[in-house]
Amino acid sequence: MESAKKENFIKAGELKNKIESLENIFAHRLFLGVDSSQAQAQRWDKAKSSLQAFLKSKKEIRRVEGYDISNIGGQYAVGSMVVFENGEPSKNQYRKFKIKYSGDEPNDPKMMAEIISRRMRHAEWPTPDLIIVDGGITQLNAARSVLPKSQPVISLAKKEEEIYAPNRPPIHAAQLGNETKLFLQHLRDEAHRFAITYHRKLRGQINKK
């Protein structure tokens, strides 16, 4: 505010960005193990209740799966699946997919449909109570095209942090409460991290040949 009053708007903008970044880091403490396990459980209970109300579901949400795609112009395309149980990452259940789609142009929705379709063939894996895909309405529809109608699924778009759900207008994640927003962001970011790590590894292996 002091910089803005002095009309040093460039510095004011830089400071504002730094403050927002710090706020985001401290906000993510809620789901990064910094707080006590009791506090985390309370926050997960709030997020879970909010999601169940949003989905109009009486079934308790325990297992949530998140999906993301990583590629460069369609090349070295991979997908990730991360699993959170009772609000906590279950890393031994994470899975990665080397995408088989080979169209002339990159097509993230088709790639998303592919990895979720392949995941659903694994009947031996526990059934998710909720699936979250990275993206907007297009990615949501791609996921729905290969999922049973009874499977709850939503998508989370990065730019505006909007939640897309079947047969309803999008809403901002913040409307479901801070705990829910932070949980969704953490899961989405973890899916992205896992996908891009595999993408870089695959690209590195191919480029060495």
C-alpha positions in Angstrom: 0.0 0.0 0.0 2.9 2.3 0.8 4.4 1.8 -2.7 1.1 2.3 -4.4 0.6 5.6 -2.5 4.0 6.7 -3.9 2.8 5.6 -7.3 5.6 3.0 -7.5 3.2 0.6 -9.0 5.8 -1.9 -10.4 7.2 -2.4 -6.9 3.7 -2.6 -5.4 2.8 -5.3 -7.9 5.9 -7.3 -7.1 5.2 -7.1 -3.4 1.6 -8.1 -3.9 2.7 -11.2 -5.8 5.2 -12.1 -3.1 2.5 -11.7 -0.4 0.0 -13.9 -2.3 2.7 -16.6 -2.9 3.5 -16.6 0.9 -0.2 -16.8 1.8 -0.6 -19.7 -0.6 2.4 -21.6 1.0 1.1 -21.1 4.5 -2.5 -22.0 3.4 -1.2 -25.3 2.0 0.2 -26.1 5.5 -3.3 -27.4 6.3 -2.8 -30.4 4.1 1.0 -30.8 4.1 1.5 -32.3 7.5 2.6 -29.1 9.4 -0.3 -29.0 11.7 -1.3 -31.7 14.2 -3.0 -34.9 12.9 -6.1 -33.9 14.9 -6.3 -30.5 13.2 -5.8 -32.1 9.8 -8.6 -34.6 10.5 -10.9 -31.7 11.5 -10.1 -29.9 8.3 -10.6 -33.0 6.2 -14.0 -33.6 7.9 -15.1 -30.1 6.8 -13.8 -30.6 3.2 -15.4 -34.0 3.0 -18.8 -32.7 4.3 -18.7 -29.8 1.9 -17.9 -32.1 -1.1 -20.7 -34.5 -0.1 -23.2 -31.7 0.1 -22.0 -30.3 -3.2 -22.4 -33.7 -4.9 -25.7 -34.3 -3.1 -24.4 -37.6 -1.9 -25.0 -39.5 1.3 -22.1 -41.8 0.7 -19.1 -40.9 2.8 -16.0 -39.8 0.8 -12.9 -41.7 1.8 -10.9 -42.4 -1.4 -10.4 -39.6 -3.9 -8.4 -40.1 -7.1 -6.9 -37.2 -9.1 -5.8 -37.3 -12.8 -3.6 -35.1 -14.9 -2.0 -35.2 -18.4 1.5 -34.0 -19.3 2.9 -33.7 -22.8 4.7 -31.4 -25.3 2.7 -30.9 -28.4 1.3 -34.4 -28.0 4.8 -36.0 -27.6 6.0 -38.0 -24.7 2.4 -38.0 -23.4 1.8 -39.4 -20.0 -0.9 -39.4 -17.4 -1.0 -39.6 -13.6 -3.3 -41.0 -11.0 -2.9 -39.9 -7.4 -4.8 -41.3 -4.5 -5.8 -39.5 -1.3 -7.5 -41.5 1.5 -9.2 -39.6 4.3 -7.5 -36.4 3.1 -4.0 -37.8 3.0 -1.8 -38.9 0.0 -1.5 -42.6 -0.3 1.7 -42.6 -2.5 2.0 -46.4 -2.7 -1.3 -46.4 -4.7 -0.2 -43.7 -7.2 -0.1 -44.9 -10.8 1.4 -43.5 -14.0 0.4 -44.2 -17.6 2.3 -44.0 -20.9 -0.4 -42.7 -23.2 -1.0 -44.7 -26.3 -3.1 -42.1 -28.2 -1.4 -41.3 -31.5 -3.6 -38.8 -33.3 -2.2 -36.2 -35.7 -2.7 -33.4 -33.1 -2.5 -33.3 -29.3 -5.8 -34.0 -27.7 -5.9 -33.8 -23.9 -9.5 -34.8 -23.5 -8.9 -38.0 -25.5 -5.8 -38.7 -23.5 -7.7 -38.2 -20.3 -10.4 -40.6 -21.4 -7.7 -43.1 -22.3 -6.0 -43.2 -18.9 -9.3 -43.3 -16.9 -10.6 -46.0 -19.2 -7.4 -48.0 -18.5 -7.7 -47.4 -14.8 -11.3 -48.6 -14.7 -10.2 -52.0 -16.1 -8.4 -52.6 -12.9 -11.3 -54.1 -10.9 -8.7 -55.2 -8.2 -8.1 -51.5 -7.3 -10.5 -50.0 -4.8 -13.4 -48.0 -6.2 -13.0 -44.3 -5.8 -15.6 -42.3 -3.9 -14.7 -39.3 -6.0 -12.7 -38.7 -9.2 -11.1 -35.3 -9.8 -9.7 -34.4 -13.2 -7.5 -31.4 -14.1 -9.3 -29.1 -16.6 -12.7 -27.7 -17.5 -15.9 -29.0 -18.9 -14.2 -30.7 -21.9 -12.0 -32.8 -19.6 -15.0 -33.6 -17.4 -17.0 -34.8 -20.3 -14.1 -36.9 -21.5 -13.9 -38.6 -18.1 -17.7 -39.1 -17.9 -17.7 -40.8 -21.4 -15.7 -43.8 -20.0 -17.0 -43.9 -16.4 -20.1 -45.6 -15.0 -23.0 -43.1 -14.6 -22.9 -43.8 -10.8 -19.3 -42.7 -10.4 -19.0 -39.2 -8.9 -16.6 -37.0 -10.9 -15.7 -33.3 -11.1 -13.0 -31.3 -12.8 -11.0 -28.4 -11.4 -9.8 -25.7 -13.9 -6.5 -24.0 -13.0 -7.0 -20.4 -14.2 -10.1 -19.4 -12.2 -10.1 -22.4 -9.8 -13.5 -23.3 -11.1 -15.2 -26.6 -10.2 -17.2 -28.3 -13.0 -19.7 -31.0 -12.1 -22.2 -32.8 -14.4 -25.4 -31.0 -15.3 -24.8 -27.8 -13.4 -23.0 -24.4 -13.9 -19.4 -24.1 -12.7 -18.6 -22.6 -9.3 -15.5 -21.2 -7.8 -13.7 -23.6 -5.4 -13.8 -21.0 -2.7 -17.6 -21.2 -2.5 -17.2 -24.7 -1.0 -15.0 -23.3 1.9 -11.3 -22.7 2.4 -10.7 -26.3 3.5 -12.3 -27.8 0.4 -10.5 -25.4 -1.9 -7.1 -26.2 -0.4 -7.7 -29.9 -0.5 -8.7 -29.8 -4.2 -5.7 -27.6 -5.0 -3.4 -29.9 -3.1 -4.7 -33.0 -4.9 -4.6 -31.3 -8.3 -1.1 -30.0 -7.8 0.1 -33.4 -6.6 -1.4 -35.1 -9.8 0.4 -32.4 -11.9 3.7 -33.0 -10.1 3.5 -36.7 -10.5 2.6 -36.4 -14.2 5.3 -33.9 -15.1 8.0 -35.9 -13.2 7.2 -39.0 -15.2 7.0 -36.9 -18.4 10.5 -35.5 -17.8 11.9 -39.0 -17.0 10.4 -40.5 -20.2 11.6 -37.6 -22.3 15.1 -38.0 -20.9 15.2 -41.7 -21.5 14.1 -41.3 -25.2 16.5 -38.4 -25.9 19.4 -40.5 -24.6 18.8 -43.2 -27.2 
